[in-house]
Amino acid sequence: MVNAAEQAKNFQVASKIASVVNLFKSQFADVKVDLKPWMNDPDTLELVDPDSIDIGFHLPGRSRSLESRCLLVQIRLYQDPIEAYSRVIGVEVAGYDHRGEQWKLSTVGGWRFVGNTQPTTESAAKLKYFCRQIFELFNNDDMAA
Protein backbone atom coordinates (compact mmCIF):
# COMPACT_ATOMS: atom_id res chain seq x y z
CA MET A 1 0.00 0.00 0.00
CA VAL A 2 1.31 3.36 -0.99
CA ASN A 3 -0.46 6.68 -0.78
CA ALA A 4 -1.50 7.94 -4.20
CA ALA A 5 0.25 11.25 -3.52
CA GLU A 6 3.56 9.39 -3.17
CA GLN A 7 3.05 7.45 -6.43
CA ALA A 8 2.60 10.61 -8.51
CA LYS A 9 6.25 10.48 -9.57
CA ASN A 10 5.74 11.93 -13.04
CA PHE A 11 3.11 13.79 -15.01
CA GLN A 12 1.69 10.66 -16.61
CA VAL A 13 1.08 8.88 -13.29
CA ALA A 14 -0.23 12.07 -11.63
CA SER A 15 -2.62 12.56 -14.55
CA LYS A 16 -3.92 9.00 -14.26
CA ILE A 17 -4.43 9.36 -10.51
CA ALA A 18 -6.41 12.55 -11.15
CA SER A 19 -8.45 10.67 -13.75
CA VAL A 20 -9.22 7.89 -11.23
CA VAL A 21 -10.49 10.53 -8.79
CA ASN A 22 -12.68 12.07 -11.50
CA LEU A 23 -14.00 8.65 -12.56
CA PHE A 24 -15.01 7.91 -8.96
CA LYS A 25 -16.62 11.33 -8.53
CA SER A 26 -18.60 10.78 -11.73
CA GLN A 27 -20.25 7.80 -9.99
CA PHE A 28 -20.38 9.19 -6.42
CA ALA A 29 -20.33 12.98 -6.64
CA ASP A 30 -20.40 13.93 -2.95
CA VAL A 31 -17.14 12.28 -1.85
CA LYS A 32 -14.04 13.96 -0.50
CA VAL A 33 -10.74 12.58 -1.76
CA ASP A 34 -7.78 11.58 0.40
CA LEU A 35 -4.60 10.96 -1.61
CA LYS A 36 -2.77 10.06 1.61
CA PRO A 37 -5.02 7.51 3.36
CA TRP A 38 -2.09 5.86 5.18
CA MET A 39 -0.14 7.22 8.14
CA ASN A 40 3.67 7.29 8.07
CA ASP A 41 4.13 5.38 11.31
CA PRO A 42 6.45 2.34 11.62
CA ASP A 43 3.58 -0.19 11.78
CA THR A 44 1.98 1.16 8.61
CA LEU A 45 5.28 1.53 6.75
CA GLU A 46 5.97 -2.14 7.42
CA LEU A 47 2.98 -2.98 5.18
CA VAL A 48 4.01 -0.75 2.27
CA ASP A 49 3.46 -2.26 -1.17
CA PRO A 50 5.45 -0.15 -3.65
CA ASP A 51 3.32 -1.56 -6.47
CA SER A 52 -0.02 -0.08 -5.44
CA ILE A 53 -1.78 3.24 -5.61
CA ASP A 54 -4.12 3.82 -2.66
CA ILE A 55 -6.85 6.47 -2.54
CA GLY A 56 -9.41 7.15 0.18
CA PHE A 57 -12.89 8.50 -0.52
CA HIS A 58 -14.88 9.95 2.39
CA LEU A 59 -18.66 10.27 2.21
CA PRO A 60 -20.47 13.12 3.99
CA GLY A 61 -22.06 10.58 6.36
CA ARG A 62 -22.84 6.88 6.40
CA SER A 63 -24.20 5.97 2.98
CA ARG A 64 -27.03 3.45 2.93
CA SER A 65 -26.42 2.63 -0.72
CA LEU A 66 -22.73 1.97 -0.11
CA GLU A 67 -23.17 0.60 3.43
CA SER A 68 -20.14 2.62 4.52
CA ARG A 69 -18.79 6.01 5.44
CA CYS A 70 -15.52 5.84 3.55
CA LEU A 71 -13.96 3.71 0.84
CA LEU A 72 -10.40 2.66 0.23
CA VAL A 73 -9.40 1.99 -3.38
CA GLN A 74 -6.18 0.05 -3.92
CA ILE A 75 -4.92 -0.20 -7.48
CA ARG A 76 -2.42 -3.08 -7.76
CA LEU A 77 0.29 -2.65 -10.37
CA TYR A 78 2.76 -4.96 -12.07
CA GLN A 79 6.08 -3.26 -12.76
CA ASP A 80 7.91 -4.86 -15.67
CA PRO A 81 11.62 -4.54 -14.78
CA ILE A 82 12.86 -5.08 -18.33
CA GLU A 83 10.34 -3.18 -20.44
CA ALA A 84 9.93 -0.41 -17.80
CA TYR A 85 6.16 -0.18 -17.82
CA SER A 86 3.35 -0.69 -15.31
CA ARG A 87 -0.01 -2.37 -15.78
CA VAL A 88 -2.97 -2.73 -13.45
CA ILE A 89 -3.36 -6.35 -12.39
CA GLY A 90 -6.13 -5.82 -9.86
CA VAL A 91 -8.30 -3.33 -8.02
CA GLU A 92 -9.63 -3.69 -4.50
CA VAL A 93 -12.33 -1.47 -3.02
CA ALA A 94 -13.32 -1.73 0.63
CA GLY A 95 -16.10 0.05 2.48
CA TYR A 96 -15.63 1.12 6.11
CA ASP A 97 -17.73 2.64 8.84
CA HIS A 98 -17.27 3.14 12.60
CA ARG A 99 -17.29 -0.66 13.06
CA GLY A 100 -14.42 -1.23 10.62
CA GLU A 101 -14.40 -2.92 7.22
CA GLN A 102 -17.94 -3.77 6.14
CA TRP A 103 -17.32 -5.19 2.67
CA LYS A 104 -14.64 -5.66 0.05
CA LEU A 105 -14.66 -6.04 -3.72
CA SER A 106 -11.65 -7.54 -5.48
CA THR A 107 -11.24 -7.78 -9.23
CA VAL A 108 -8.93 -10.74 -8.68
CA GLY A 109 -11.19 -13.75 -8.85
CA GLY A 110 -14.92 -13.44 -9.21
CA TRP A 111 -15.49 -9.69 -8.78
CA ARG A 112 -17.74 -10.50 -5.78
CA PHE A 113 -18.52 -8.47 -2.71
CA VAL A 114 -17.67 -10.15 0.59
CA GLY A 115 -18.22 -8.93 4.12
CA ASN A 116 -20.79 -8.14 6.78
CA THR A 117 -22.86 -5.97 4.44
CA GLN A 118 -22.97 -5.17 0.74
CA PRO A 119 -23.72 -2.08 -1.31
CA THR A 120 -27.08 -1.88 -3.05
CA THR A 121 -27.31 -3.47 -6.48
CA GLU A 122 -27.08 -0.05 -8.15
CA SER A 123 -24.02 1.06 -6.14
CA ALA A 124 -22.35 -2.34 -6.65
CA ALA A 125 -22.77 -1.95 -10.41
CA LYS A 126 -21.27 1.57 -10.24
CA LEU A 127 -18.26 0.27 -8.29
CA LYS A 128 -17.65 -2.53 -10.78
CA TYR A 129 -17.94 -0.08 -13.67
CA PHE A 130 -15.44 2.20 -11.90
CA CYS A 131 -13.00 -0.75 -11.57
CA ARG A 132 -13.34 -1.58 -15.29
CA GLN A 133 -12.59 2.07 -16.10
CA ILE A 134 -9.37 1.89 -14.05
CA PHE A 135 -8.18 -1.09 -16.11
CA GLU A 136 -8.97 0.80 -19.33
CA LEU A 137 -7.26 3.97 -18.12
CA PHE A 138 -4.01 2.31 -17.06
CA ASN A 139 -3.78 -0.58 -19.51
CA ASN A 140 -4.82 0.95 -22.84
CA ASP A 141 -1.42 2.54 -23.13
CA ASP A 142 1.60 1.49 -21.12
CA MET A 143 2.38 3.63 -18.13
CA ALA A 144 6.02 4.58 -17.67
CA ALA A 145 7.58 3.20 -14.52
C-alpha positions as CSV (number, residue, x, y, z in Angstrom):
1,M,0.0,0.0,0.0
2,V,1.3,3.4,-1.0
3,N,-0.5,6.7,-0.8
4,A,-1.5,7.9,-4.2
5,A,0.3,11.3,-3.5
6,E,3.6,9.4,-3.2
7,Q,3.1,7.5,-6.4
8,A,2.6,10.6,-8.5
9,K,6.3,10.5,-9.6
10,N,5.7,11.9,-13.0
11,F,3.1,13.8,-15.0
12,Q,1.7,10.7,-16.6
13,V,1.1,8.9,-13.3
14,A,-0.2,12.1,-11.6
15,S,-2.6,12.6,-14.5
16,K,-3.9,9.0,-14.3
17,I,-4.4,9.4,-10.5
18,A,-6.4,12.6,-11.2
19,S,-8.5,10.7,-13.7
20,V,-9.2,7.9,-11.2
21,V,-10.5,10.5,-8.8
22,N,-12.7,12.1,-11.5
23,L,-14.0,8.7,-12.6
24,F,-15.0,7.9,-9.0
25,K,-16.6,11.3,-8.5
26,S,-18.6,10.8,-11.7
27,Q,-20.3,7.8,-10.0
28,F,-20.4,9.2,-6.4
29,A,-20.3,13.0,-6.6
30,D,-20.4,13.9,-3.0
31,V,-17.1,12.3,-1.9
32,K,-14.0,14.0,-0.5
33,V,-10.7,12.6,-1.8
34,D,-7.8,11.6,0.4
35,L,-4.6,11.0,-1.6
36,K,-2.8,10.1,1.6
37,P,-5.0,7.5,3.4
38,W,-2.1,5.9,5.2
39,M,-0.1,7.2,8.1
40,N,3.7,7.3,8.1
41,D,4.1,5.4,11.3
42,P,6.4,2.3,11.6
43,D,3.6,-0.2,11.8
44,T,2.0,1.2,8.6
45,L,5.3,1.5,6.7
46,E,6.0,-2.1,7.4
47,L,3.0,-3.0,5.2
48,V,4.0,-0.8,2.3
49,D,3.5,-2.3,-1.2
50,P,5.4,-0.2,-3.6
51,D,3.3,-1.6,-6.5
52,S,0.0,-0.1,-5.4
53,I,-1.8,3.2,-5.6
54,D,-4.1,3.8,-2.7
55,I,-6.8,6.5,-2.5
56,G,-9.4,7.1,0.2
57,F,-12.9,8.5,-0.5
58,H,-14.9,10.0,2.4
59,L,-18.7,10.3,2.2
60,P,-20.5,13.1,4.0
61,G,-22.1,10.6,6.4
62,R,-22.8,6.9,6.4
63,S,-24.2,6.0,3.0
64,R,-27.0,3.4,2.9
65,S,-26.4,2.6,-0.7
66,L,-22.7,2.0,-0.1
67,E,-23.2,0.6,3.4
68,S,-20.1,2.6,4.5
69,R,-18.8,6.0,5.4
70,C,-15.5,5.8,3.5
71,L,-14.0,3.7,0.8
72,L,-10.4,2.7,0.2
73,V,-9.4,2.0,-3.4
74,Q,-6.2,0.0,-3.9
75,I,-4.9,-0.2,-7.5
76,R,-2.4,-3.1,-7.8
77,L,0.3,-2.7,-10.4
78,Y,2.8,-5.0,-12.1
79,Q,6.1,-3.3,-12.8
80,D,7.9,-4.9,-15.7
81,P,11.6,-4.5,-14.8
82,I,12.9,-5.1,-18.3
83,E,10.3,-3.2,-20.4
84,A,9.9,-0.4,-17.8
85,Y,6.2,-0.2,-17.8
86,S,3.4,-0.7,-15.3
87,R,0.0,-2.4,-15.8
88,V,-3.0,-2.7,-13.5
89,I,-3.4,-6.3,-12.4
90,G,-6.1,-5.8,-9.9
91,V,-8.3,-3.3,-8.0
92,E,-9.6,-3.7,-4.5
93,V,-12.3,-1.5,-3.0
94,A,-13.3,-1.7,0.6
95,G,-16.1,0.0,2.5
96,Y,-15.6,1.1,6.1
97,D,-17.7,2.6,8.8
98,H,-17.3,3.1,12.6
99,R,-17.3,-0.7,13.1
100,G,-14.4,-1.2,10.6
101,E,-14.4,-2.9,7.2
102,Q,-17.9,-3.8,6.1
103,W,-17.3,-5.2,2.7
104,K,-14.6,-5.7,0.1
105,L,-14.7,-6.0,-3.7
106,S,-11.7,-7.5,-5.5
107,T,-11.2,-7.8,-9.2
108,V,-8.9,-10.7,-8.7
109,G,-11.2,-13.8,-8.8
110,G,-14.9,-13.4,-9.2
111,W,-15.5,-9.7,-8.8
112,R,-17.7,-10.5,-5.8
113,F,-18.5,-8.5,-2.7
114,V,-17.7,-10.2,0.6
115,G,-18.2,-8.9,4.1
116,N,-20.8,-8.1,6.8
117,T,-22.9,-6.0,4.4
118,Q,-23.0,-5.2,0.7
119,P,-23.7,-2.1,-1.3
120,T,-27.1,-1.9,-3.0
121,T,-27.3,-3.5,-6.5
122,E,-27.1,0.0,-8.2
123,S,-24.0,1.1,-6.1
124,A,-22.4,-2.3,-6.6
125,A,-22.8,-1.9,-10.4
126,K,-21.3,1.6,-10.2
127,L,-18.3,0.3,-8.3
128,K,-17.7,-2.5,-10.8
129,Y,-17.9,-0.1,-13.7
130,F,-15.4,2.2,-11.9
131,C,-13.0,-0.7,-11.6
132,R,-13.3,-1.6,-15.3
133,Q,-12.6,2.1,-16.1
134,I,-9.4,1.9,-14.0
135,F,-8.2,-1.1,-16.1
136,E,-9.0,0.8,-19.3
137,L,-7.3,4.0,-18.1
138,F,-4.0,2.3,-17.1
139,N,-3.8,-0.6,-19.5
140,N,-4.8,0.9,-22.8
141,D,-1.4,2.5,-23.1
142,D,1.6,1.5,-21.1
143,M,2.4,3.6,-18.1
144,A,6.0,4.6,-17.7
145,A,7.6,3.2,-14.5
